[in-house]
Amino acid sequence: MMAENSTQPEDGVRQEQKDIPQDALSAVLTPIGWFFAILFLFVTAFTLYEVVMRYAFNAPTFWVHETTTAMTALCFAFGGAYCLGTDRHIRVVLIYEAVSPAYRRILDICISVVGMAACALMAWAAYSLAQKAFFTPSGGFRIETSGSAWNPPTPAIVKAFLFITLCLMTVQFALQAIRHFRRKPSEQIHHGGSEHGALDV
């Protein structure tokens, strides 16, 4: 049974609760979100440092732009798995909230299956990119770098991480499809962090 992420008291003021993992894999991934939240703080600090060095001391860095770009890419990639795992992704509920719990269960199963298929296809595409980032056409091992003056291996890191994240999201969707399939048709559930979802539109 899916636990709700918020309560709706009589005064109408929504009270947020902790994000609740929706499956066993998400329970493992959710705590890692703190690490990526901290990375965003480093992105902000590095960006501020670059601005100060560039405009106050006329001494721009050669590493901040590539570093912050890669860190932000990693954070956004993991954000997809985190939102999926805690049921915080954006959804349109115009039809969903108009049907009975039994039909909502069917919709949840269909959405999970479609999401699983989409992530699987994107993971397949990402695998090709990740493979090329670590291996030459002849099969030799080499790590793709940015080609800049600093030349860090951030392209290879981001491509590999994207592939791994999409694989994890494929499994998450599969686990959630199974969970929705097993739940009772009459069971009332609410998605996300409000009565009808944290980010429903």
Secondary structure, DSSP 8 states (H G I E B T S, - for coil): ----SEE--TT---EE-----SSHHHHHHGGGHHHHHHHHHHHHHHHHHHHHHHHTSS---SSHHHHHHHHHHHHHHHHHHHHHHTT-S-B--TTGGGS-HHHHHHHHHHHHHHHHHHHHHHHHHHHHHHHHHHB-TTS-B------SSS--SHHHHHHHHHHHHHHHHHHHHHHHHHHHHHS-TT-----TTSSS-TTB-
